[in-house]
Amino acid sequence: MRLEVNQDGLCLKRNQVLKVRGGVGHAIVCHHGSVWVTQDGDQRDIILGAGESFAFDRSGAAVVQAFEQSALSFAPLALASSAASPARAPGRAVAGSTRVAHGA
């Protein structure tokens, strides 16, 4: 099954998982809640809170999991940079996680 969603906005329930393909050149923006983002071949754990964004920088698939009910959007990098601030280091107190700067 394949689902298409309007990329202007998406809500995830607590622990809901979203797989992203072809994300390079785009960013995820967290408007509400908090999410974990990981990309194939990337050892980083990216934690985004409300008002933060992350630029996908790996060509493989990425997984996004909501820690709590969260509102997200996806946008080309030029648009996303004005929508939210990049994630900052250091990360939340989540084992093995870090906050990664936009495009880092």
VEXTOR-557817 format. One record per residue (C-alpha): x negated, y, z; chain; residue number from 1. Coordinates in steps of 0.001 Angstrom, whole numbers. Each point is the difference from the previous one (the first is absolute). Layout:
{xx = X&yy = Y&zz = Z&ch = A&i = NUM}
...
//
This chain:
{xx = 0&yy = 0&zz = 0&ch = A&i = 1}
{xx = -1193&yy = 3537&zz = -746&ch = A&i = 2}
{xx = 1390&yy = 3100&zz = 1677&ch = A&i = 3}
{xx = -449&yy = 3580&zz = -1111&ch = A&i = 4}
{xx = 405&yy = 2883&zz = 2402&ch = A&i = 5}
{xx = 76&yy = 3737&zz = -367&ch = A&i = 6}
{xx = -3547&yy = 1063&zz = 890&ch = A&i = 7}
{xx = 1214&yy = 3280&zz = 1453&ch = A&i = 8}
{xx = 691&yy = -1739&zz = 3288&ch = A&i = 9}
{xx = 114&yy = -3343&zz = 1715&ch = A&i = 10}
{xx = 894&yy = -1070&zz = 3531&ch = A&i = 11}
{xx = -1477&yy = -3071&zz = 1651&ch = A&i = 12}
{xx = 1371&yy = -1673&zz = 3111&ch = A&i = 13}
{xx = -2336&yy = -982&zz = 2846&ch = A&i = 14}
{xx = -2370&yy = -2779&zz = -1205&ch = A&i = 15}
{xx = 1328&yy = 171&zz = -3582&ch = A&i = 16}
{xx = -2708&yy = -590&zz = -2616&ch = A&i = 17}
{xx = -400&yy = 1580&zz = -3424&ch = A&i = 18}
{xx = -2466&yy = -1170&zz = -2677&ch = A&i = 19}
{xx = -1403&yy = 2722&zz = -2278&ch = A&i = 20}
{xx = -1608&yy = -767&zz = -3372&ch = A&i = 21}
{xx = -1689&yy = 2534&zz = -2263&ch = A&i = 22}
{xx = -403&yy = 2555&zz = 2763&ch = A&i = 23}
{xx = -3326&yy = 1529&zz = -1130&ch = A&i = 24}
{xx = 556&yy = 3668&zz = -834&ch = A&i = 25}
{xx = 2949&yy = 201&zz = 2390&ch = A&i = 26}
{xx = 409&yy = 657&zz = 3680&ch = A&i = 27}
{xx = 2389&yy = -1205&zz = 2659&ch = A&i = 28}
{xx = 1457&yy = 2709&zz = 2233&ch = A&i = 29}
{xx = 1470&yy = -876&zz = 3402&ch = A&i = 30}
{xx = 2753&yy = 2480&zz = 862&ch = A&i = 31}
{xx = 1340&yy = -1715&zz = 3122&ch = A&i = 32}
{xx = -1183&yy = -2896&zz = 2152&ch = A&i = 33}
{xx = -3296&yy = -1829&zz = -461&ch = A&i = 34}
{xx = -1333&yy = -2625&zz = -2406&ch = A&i = 35}
{xx = -3013&yy = -2233&zz = -554&ch = A&i = 36}
{xx = -1529&yy = -99&zz = -3493&ch = A&i = 37}
{xx = -2542&yy = -2514&zz = -1269&ch = A&i = 38}
{xx = -1358&yy = -549&zz = -3506&ch = A&i = 39}
{xx = -1433&yy = -3130&zz = -1662&ch = A&i = 40}
{xx = -3779&yy = -27&zz = 373&ch = A&i = 41}
{xx = 15&yy = 2753&zz = 2628&ch = A&i = 42}
{xx = -982&yy = -753&zz = 3588&ch = A&i = 43}
{xx = 1549&yy = 3222&zz = 1302&ch = A&i = 44}
{xx = 3298&yy = 122&zz = 1839&ch = A&i = 45}
{xx = 1720&yy = 3293&zz = -771&ch = A&i = 46}
{xx = 2519&yy = 1270&zz = 2554&ch = A&i = 47}
{xx = 2248&yy = 2855&zz = -1080&ch = A&i = 48}
{xx = 2220&yy = 2047&zz = 2278&ch = A&i = 49}
{xx = 2638&yy = 2565&zz = -888&ch = A&i = 50}
{xx = -1436&yy = 2734&zz = -2230&ch = A&i = 51}
{xx = -3029&yy = -2021&zz = -1129&ch = A&i = 52}
{xx = -917&yy = -1421&zz = -3407&ch = A&i = 53}
{xx = -2423&yy = -2482&zz = -1518&ch = A&i = 54}
{xx = -1307&yy = -226&zz = -3572&ch = A&i = 55}
{xx = -111&yy = -3556&zz = -1348&ch = A&i = 56}
{xx = -3568&yy = -570&zz = -1201&ch = A&i = 57}
{xx = -87&yy = -3714&zz = -870&ch = A&i = 58}
{xx = 1351&yy = -1573&zz = -3181&ch = A&i = 59}
{xx = 1466&yy = -3064&zz = 1752&ch = A&i = 60}
{xx = 3250&yy = -276&zz = 1873&ch = A&i = 61}
{xx = 627&yy = 1845&zz = 3256&ch = A&i = 62}
{xx = 2273&yy = -913&zz = 2897&ch = A&i = 63}
{xx = 1913&yy = 2523&zz = 2112&ch = A&i = 64}
{xx = 1594&yy = -1084&zz = 3297&ch = A&i = 65}
{xx = 2130&yy = 2215&zz = 2205&ch = A&i = 66}
{xx = -830&yy = 97&zz = 3718&ch = A&i = 67}
{xx = 3376&yy = 1661&zz = 552&ch = A&i = 68}
{xx = 2800&yy = 1309&zz = -2199&ch = A&i = 69}
{xx = -1864&yy = 2139&zz = -2533&ch = A&i = 70}
{xx = 741&yy = 2293&zz = -2944&ch = A&i = 71}
{xx = -2529&yy = -50&zz = -2850&ch = A&i = 72}
{xx = -529&yy = 1415&zz = -3440&ch = A&i = 73}
{xx = -2479&yy = -682&zz = -2779&ch = A&i = 74}
{xx = -1374&yy = 2650&zz = -2342&ch = A&i = 75}
{xx = -2826&yy = 624&zz = -2454&ch = A&i = 76}
{xx = -3027&yy = 1360&zz = 1874&ch = A&i = 77}
{xx = 468&yy = 3591&zz = -1211&ch = A&i = 78}
{xx = 3513&yy = 129&zz = 1469&ch = A&i = 79}
{xx = -729&yy = -1984&zz = 3147&ch = A&i = 80}
{xx = -2829&yy = 2263&zz = 1150&ch = A&i = 81}
{xx = 2447&yy = 2848&zz = 565&ch = A&i = 82}
{xx = 2617&yy = -2222&zz = 1682&ch = A&i = 83}
{xx = -1933&yy = -1164&zz = 3071&ch = A&i = 84}
{xx = -3336&yy = 132&zz = 1723&ch = A&i = 85}
{xx = -2475&yy = -2859&zz = -441&ch = A&i = 86}
{xx = -334&yy = -2595&zz = 2730&ch = A&i = 87}
{xx = -2675&yy = 898&zz = 2537&ch = A&i = 88}
{xx = -2673&yy = -2022&zz = 1839&ch = A&i = 89}
{xx = -147&yy = -1407&zz = 2610&ch = A&i = 90}
{xx = 3004&yy = -2323&zz = -142&ch = A&i = 91}
{xx = 2763&yy = -819&zz = 2430&ch = A&i = 92}
{xx = -702&yy = -2522&zz = 2683&ch = A&i = 93}
{xx = 683&yy = -2973&zz = -2282&ch = A&i = 94}
{xx = -2621&yy = -2732&zz = 31&ch = A&i = 95}
{xx = -2301&yy = 260&zz = -2982&ch = A&i = 96}
{xx = 1798&yy = 2945&zz = -1566&ch = A&i = 97}
{xx = -1260&yy = 3339&zz = -1158&ch = A&i = 98}
{xx = 1519&yy = 3087&zz = -1462&ch = A&i = 99}
{xx = -1450&yy = 624&zz = -3412&ch = A&i = 100}
{xx = -258&yy = 3399&zz = -1639&ch = A&i = 101}
{xx = 1935&yy = 637&zz = -3211&ch = A&i = 102}
{xx = -1961&yy = -1550&zz = -2846&ch = A&i = 103}
{xx = -2725&yy = -1342&zz = 2282&ch = A&i = 104}
//
